[in-house]
Amino acid sequence: MKKLALHWQIIIGMVVGVGVGILMTQFEGGKEIVQDWIKPFGKIFINSLKLIAVPLILASLIKGVSDLKDISKLSKMGGRTIGLYLITTVVAVSIGLLLVNIIKPGNSISEETRQELVDNYSTDAEKYKEEAHKQKESGPLQALVDIVPENIFGAATENKNMLQVIFFAIFFGIGLILISEKKSKTVKNFFDGFNEVILKMIDLIMLAAPYGVFALLAALVVESPSIDLFKALVWYAFTVILGLLLMITFYNLIVWLVTKKNPSTFLKGISPAQLLAFSTSSSAATLPVTMERVTEHLGVDEEVSSFVLPIGATINMDGTSLYQAVAAVFIAQAFGMDLSLGVQLGIIVTATLASIGSAAVPGAGMVMLVIVLGQAGIPEAGLALIFAIDRPLDMMRTTVNVTGDASVSMLVAKSIGKLHKPKVKEWDDNYPKK
């Protein structure tokens, strides 16, 4: 018998978790049974995601930076590529923050439900308030000072110090590039292997996702059996989807302004890669199709596409970054936390840099969200609120990730005179395969 795909298993776990939660609220002592015997498995799942966050950042970032091999590649094509990726990611996060602050999906939760969430999920509320107060009293450049750690081992002991870990990983990767290949080979091979192990660990953790989602939602329902929580989730999903649509519009606009190609040409050229990204939720799995469509149908020189797109699949996660910004603020709103402008600016920086280390595989975005939540002082247990609808949103944000990669490749190609007429016209379906 054919095994169900993981996303279907997660959806089933979600439905069963909600059903069990509702059922247990009908029995005396049912709530205690869920809290004592089911909720701990959800906590274990959350802890496993937090456990993998620091190793994932170190492995992915060091490998990604060191793969550039030559520091000179960061000039001209390399500099423009990375610069454009960072700009589009900042735009994506900013759009997400703007929408979530305007729509305020978390504010539709009643005060009673919010208090239950705080009581059940946020045991460190006072600590977060104290840290937020300290941040307000610190100088304007304190955030910059905090990026550079005194001790990398100390920084790696807490997920809230993830910006320091990211700084160290980038610094370490640059160091690997600058020493001779003979001396760096052993270290490079170690981190290549280390990265593969971490990705496999993510695969193993995601196998437990259906059970983790079941436990989290069952506990969430018995502890906050209010319909307004589910209404808030609908508004949250609407906010994310609206943000993703605005990013697609943004890509079309900048491609049209810079390359003079109309939006229909761009969308027709990249649409097969978008559909594959939607179905696989993996930028890496879609990469071969993205390269073929960009080269054959959008006229990007192969020299550009072979450099820009693999880097994009590794470091450009605009859809994921937008979702992380919306999710972080939504969870904060659900817990009744008022995030200051400084904290939200910190979310922009963290989500942008965390996207660089986000693996191009399904489920990695949820791991990176743990980093963003920890850095902003938002309870990571709030992940339980959004797991229910994460899979369809993951499919949509991966589509945006791939579209962003394609648009940047066209901008870079145009800037260095490597954008040509397409080898295959967009209406010709009988093009020769490579």
N, C-alpha and C positions, 0 to 999 in steps of 0.2 A: 504494500500500500504506500502511495506517494506521501512523503512527509509534507506537512503544511509549511508554507514560507513563514519566516520569523515574524514578519509584520502582521500576518493573520493570527499567529499565536499570541502576539501582544494585544491585538484587538480583542481576541477571545478572553484573555486574562483580564483585560479592562472590564468587559461586560460581566464576566463571572464575578469579579471583585465587587462591582457595584451591586450586582444581584445578591451576593452573599451578605454584603453590608446592610442592604435594605431588609433582607430576611432576618438577620440577627437582631435588628432593632425591634422586631415584633415579639421577641422573647425576653423574658426577665433574665438578666445575667448574660444576655447575648453580647452586649457591648464589652463586658469584661473578658469574655472568651476571645473576641477578636483582638483586643488590646494585649492580652497575655500570650496568645498562641499563634496569631497571624501577623500582627503588626511587627514583631521582631524580625521577621524575614524581609519585610520592606526596609527596615533599618539596615539590615545586613547588605541589601542591594545598594542602598545609598552610600554606605561606607565603602563598598567595593569600587564605586565610581570615584569617590574622593581619593581612595587609595592609589588609583592609577593616574591621577591628574599630573602630579609632579614628574613621574617617569615619562609620561607621554610628551610633556612639554620639552624635557631634556632631549629625548630621543629624536622627536620629529624636527625640532628646531636646529639642533646640531647637525643632523643629517642634511636638512634642507639647505642650510647656509654653506656647509662644507662641500656640497655637491656642485656649487658654482665653480670650484676648482681654481679659478684664476680671479684674483681680486679685480683685475682690469675689466672683467666682464660686467662689473657693477657700473662702469662708465658707459655712456651712450645708450646702447640698447638695454643693457641690464639696469642702469639707473632709471631710465624712462619706464621700464616695465614695473619695477618695484615701486617707483613713485606713483604711477597710475593706479596700481593695485591698492596702495595705501590710501590714496585719495578716494577711490570708489568705496573702500571699506568704511572710511570716516563718514562719507555721505550716507551710506546705508545705515550705520549706527545712529547718525543724527536724525534721519527720517524716522527710524524706529522710536527714538526717544521723544521726538516731536509728536508723533501720533499717539503714543501711549499716555503722554501728558495731556493731550487734548481730549481723547476719548475716555481715558481713565476707566478701563474695564474692571479693575479691582475694586473701585469704589461702589460698584453695584452690590457688593456683599454687605449684608446687614451688620450692624454693630455687634449684635449677639453672636453671629457666626464668626465674625472677626475675632472676638474675644476668645471663642472656643479654639480657633486656630492658634492664637498666641499662647493659650494655656497648654495646648496639646503638642505644639511643634516648636515653639520658641522658648527653650529653657534659658537661653542666654540673652534675653531681651535687654536687661539692664547693662550688660557688658557692651552690647552694640551701641546703646545710647551714650555710654561713657566715651567710647572710642570716637563716635561722631562729634561729641562735644570737644574732645581734644583736637580733632581735625580742624574744627572751626577756629580754634584759638591759635593754631600753628601759623607760621609765616606763609607768604604766597608761593615761595619756592620749595616748601617742605615736601610736596609731592614729588618733585624732581630729585630731591635728596634721598627720599625713601626708595627710589628705584634701584639705587646702587647699594648692595648689601655689604655689611661688615663681614659676614661669614655665610658662605653659600650653604653650608650644612645646616646652620641655624635657620636660614630663610626657607630651606626645603622642608622643614618640620611642620610648617603650617601653610594651608592652601591660600590664606589671605595674603601671604607674601609672594604671590605668584609673579607679580611684575619683576621682582628681584631675580627670580629663577629664570624668567624670560630674558632679562638683561644678561645674565651670566651665560645662558645658552647661546645667544647671538655673539657675545664677546668670544666665547670658546670656539664657535664655528669659524669666526674670522681668523682667530689664531691658527686654526688648522689649515686654512687657505694659505696663510703667509709663510708657513714653514715648508721645507722641501717635501715633495711627494713621498720620497723614500722614508722620511721620518714620520710623516703623518699617516702612512698607509695602515699601520697596525691599529692606531687609534680610530681611524676612519672605519676600518673593517669591524671594529668592536661596536661602534655606534650604529653601523648599518645592521648588524646582527641584533643589537639591543632594540632597535626600532622594530624589527620584524617580530621579536618576542613580545613587545608591548602591544603591537597590533593584534597578535594572536590572543593575548590576554583579554583585549577588548572584545574579540569574537566570543571568547568563553563567557565573559561577563554578560554579554548581550543574549547568550543562550538562556540565561536565568531571568532575562527581562520579563517574560510573561508572568513568572511567579512573583517577581518583585513588584510589578504593576498590580497584580491581583492583591497582594498584601497591602500595598500602599493605598489603593482605592477602597478596599474593604474597611481599612482603619479610618480613612478620610470620611466615608459615608456614615459610619457609626458615631464618629466624633463630631461631625458637623452635618447632620442630616437635614440640610436646608436647601431648598430648590434654588435660592439665589446664588449659591456657589456655582451651580451648573449654568445659570444664566450668564454669570461672569465669564465662564469659560468660552461661551459663544462669542461674547464681545472681545475676549482675548484673541480668539482665532480670527475674527473679523479684522482686528487691528493688524495682526501679522500679515494676513493675506493682502490687505490694502497697501501695507508697506512694500511687500514684494512686487505688487503690480506697479507701484510708483518707481521702484528700481528698474523694472523692465522698460518703463517709459523713459527714465533717465538715460539708460544705455542707448536706446534708439535715438534720443535727442543728440547726445554727444557724438555718436557715429555719424548722424546726418550732418551735423555742423562741421565736423572735422574732415570726413571723407566724402561728403556729398552723396552718399548712397542713401536712398530712401528707406524708411523703416520696413516696408514690405519686402524689399530685397534682402535686408539683413535677417528678418524673421524667417523668411522662406529658406534662406541658406542654412540657418542654424537649427531649424525646427526638429529634424531627426535626432540631433544630439540632445535637445531639450526633452523630447519624449523619452529617450533612453535614460536620461538623468532622473526624470520623474519616476520611472519604473524601477530603477536600481537604487536610488538615493545615494549614489556614489559618483563623485567627480572623477575618481581614478578609473573606475570601470568604463566611464563614458569617454575618457581621454582619446582613444584611437578614433572614435567616430567624430569627436570635436575637431581633431586635427585634420581629418579628411574633409569635413564640410568647410572648415575655414580656408583650407588651401585650395580645394577644387572649386568651391562655389562662391567664396567671398573674395578670392584673389590675393590672399595673404601669401607672401613668399615663404617657401618651406623653411628657409633659414630662420625666419622670424617665428613661424608657428612652432617649430621644433624646440625653440628656446623659451618662448613666452608661455605656451600652454602647459607644459609640464610643471613650470614654476607656479602657474596659476592654480593648477590642481592641488598644489601643496599649500600655498600661502594665501590664495585669494578665496575667501569664503564670505562674500558680501551678504548672501541670504542668511547664512548662519549667524553672522554678526548682528544683522538687523533683528533676527528672532531672539538672540541673547539679550539685546537691549530691551526689547518689549517684555520678554519673560521676566527679566530681573526686576523691572519697575512694577510689572503686574503683581508679582509675588510680594514685593514690598507694600504695594497698595492693599493687597489682601490681608497682610499682617498689620495694617494700620500704621506703617512706617512712612514718615515724611522725608524723602531723600532731598538733601540740599543740592544746589547747583554744582558745588564742588564734587560731591559724590557722583553725580550724573556725568560730569566731565571725566571723572575717573573711570566710569563704565565705558565711555567712548574709547579711552586709551587701552583699557584692559581687553575689551572685546576686539579691538583692532589688532592688538599684539597677540592675543590668544588665538585669533583666527589663523595667524601665521603657523602656529604649531598644531592646528587642528587636522587630524588625519582625514584623508579624503575617502572615508568609509562610513556606512550607516552607523548611527549611534554615537559617533565621536563628538557631535555638536552638544549632546547632553553632558558629556564629560567636561567639555570646555565651559559649559554654563556653570558648573560647580565652581570653576575658577572665578568667573565674573561675580557670582553671588558672594563667595568668600571675600573677595577684594572689597566689595561694597558693604560688607557687614550685614548681608541679608541671610536669614536662616536657610541652609541648604535643603532642609527637610521640605521646604516649599516646592521642591521639584514634584512632590506628590500631586500638586494642584494641576500640573500641565502634562503629566505623563499620558493622560487619557487621550489627548488629541495630538500627541507629538508626532506619530508616524505620518499621517497625511501632510502635516506641516513640514516634516523633514523632506518629503518628496518634492514639495513646492520650493523650498529654499535651495535644494540641490539644483533644481532647474535654473534658479537665479544665479547660483554660483557659476554654472557652466556658461550662461549667457554673458556674465561679466568677463569670464576668461576670453571668450570670443571677441567681445567688443574691444577689450584692451589690446588684443593681438592686432586688430585692424588699426587702432590708433597708433601703436608703435610702428607698424609697417608703413603707414602713411607718413609718419614723422621722419623716417630714414629712407624714403623713396622705394620701399619694397612692397607697395600695394599695387597689384596689376589687375588687368581684366580677368574675371573668373575663367578658369579652364572649361567649366561646364556652366551653361546658362541655367538659371534657377528653375526654368520650366521644363528642362530636359531631364526626364527620369531615367534615360537609358545611357547614363554616363559610364565610362569604363572604370572598373574598380582597380585600385592599386594592388 
